[in-house]
Amino acid sequence: MTNLYFDTGDYTALTRHSLGRAESVNAIFSAVEVGFDQLPTPTEIKQSKVTFVATDTGAANAYLVSLTYAPASYSDGLEVVFRVGNTNTSTATINVNSLGVKSIRNYAGTALSGGELVQGALVTLRYDNTNGYFRITSPVTTVGSVTGIDINGLTQASEVDTAADFVPIYDASAGGHRKVLPSLIADEGNLCLAAGVFAL
């Protein structure tokens, strides 16, 4: 059995019905000890610091980080948490443990334009293997805008909803996928707000 935690190449396995010399047993114990050294400490696990990176060492728009436990490659869902060294001014990239430069996108997959990665902030990224880039998962960056809404024209709530009972709120960007329709509903004399989400 050979893996990152226990390498049989570091010792000679004992043979059944043979004399087990102390140096042979100690070599096995040593290999086990090396394996345990690869694991995060109980404190790191409890504090969720297994992948924590204190500060990136790159420049604005070109971030460079090194995880304490280096991944072998970029894999789908790989999480990277780092403290931003410099605020981005346009599109941005990141290189994790010298595995290669990858683009950083917002959670919807849109390229950054500037100001999404703020100096001193802790940012969480997840690798999207299908698209080959990292998505910002925290803090969430916006992808669209909502214009002002005049609710004075809404009709009085009735048993049968009409088009005038709804105010459309939607993602104004070209990549918008959702629309929210809040409706005003009378509930024992109180005005309530109910919202439904519908795919466009």
C-alpha positions, 0 to 999 in steps of 0.5 A: 500500500503506497499513498500520500500518508503511508509509503511502503517504499520507506521500509521492508515489510516483515515476513510471517514466522520470521524474526522481527528486528527492532530496526525493521519495526521502527522503520514502519513506525517512522513511515506511519509518523510521516503519514500523520504529519501530512494531516491537518492538526485538530485545531486547524480542522476545528477552525476551518483553516485547512485551506486558509491562505493569509495573504496573496503574494502577487499583484493587483489583477494577478494573484498568487497564493500557496495553500498549506496543503498543496493540491496535486492539480486543479479539481472541480470544487477546489476551495481557495480562501485568501486575503487580497493583497491589492484591489483588482482594477479589471479582469483578474487571475490567480495561480495556486501553488504554481499549478498555473494561471486561472481566471477569476470570475464572479459567481455567475461566471462573468469576468471581473471589471474592477473592485470585486476583490478588495484589498484586505478582504478575505475571499473564497473561490471555488474552481469550476472544472467545466469552464476552467476558471475560479468563481467567487463564492464569498463575498458574492459579487453582483451580476445585474442591476434593478431599476427604480420601481413605482408601486403607487400604481398597484391595484388593491389586492383581491381574490383573483390576482391581476397583472396590476397586482405584480411588480417585476424585479429581474436581473437586467444583465444579458445573462439574467436567468431569474425573475421575481414577482412580489405580490401584495396580498391582504391578510386580516387587514395587514399588507403582506409581501409574497414573492415567487421565483420563476425561470425566464 
